Amino acid sequence: MSRILIAEDEARLAAFIEKGLRRNGYQIAIASDGVQALQMIRSGEFDLLLLDIGLPIIDGWTVLSELEANSINLSTIVVTASDDVSASLKRITKRVPDYICKPFRFAELLELIQVNLPNESVN
């Protein structure tokens, strides 16, 4: 069973995503800021990161930079309110993660997750 870290400071959105992913058989943890996300990522327990760019304390751009600088190869899907992030992602990281723009339909997010976890069988 895949473990997914949701790094999202909007509690309602994090709870919505968590509920849907748990229904689909994933184990979920939530980080509400960038510092907490990095601490949890360093545990090595996660298969995928859902990363909000607008996190408090340390934003998502900094989290991505830290992953890159420390050679942490964690599948990542950026969740953003901006629909023009691909150019910025190319500047920040060598490996451009997938992204989804808010607002989104849960089915779209689930599809992206399944693409990023291809060996995972989901209910």
Secondary structure, 3 states (H helix, E strand, C coil): CCEEEEECCCHHHHHHHHHHHHHCCCEEEEECCHHHHHHHHCCCCCCEEEEECCCCCCCHHHHHHHHHHCCCCCEEEEEECCCCCHHHHHHHCCCCCEEEECCCCHHHHHHHHHHHCCCCCCC
